Amino acid sequence: MLQDKEMVSDYLAGINASLTGYANMISQANNSELRQTLINMRNQDESRQRVIYQYALGKGYYTPAAPASQEVIQQVKAQLSSPQ
């Protein structure tokens, strides 16, 4: 029998995979109605993902990475905003 932590982890992994799938489908959808439907579905999954993430965080099932230092943040900003 799966434990609560395993179920939460599996559910989060599934939602994260579906979000990646939605991004691919949305970018390729030519029909505007289909595209909007996919966007709505993605938004619903993002909301569910956030709720489950908060639950996992509260239960101690998930430990987020340490915050980046200001120096690292500035380096990334500079790299992303400089023309290549």
ABEGO torsion letter per residue (X at the ends): XBBAAAAAAAAAAAAAAAAAAAAAAAAABABAAAAAAAAAAAAAAAAAAAAAAAAAAAAGABBBBBBBBAAAAAAAAAAAABBX
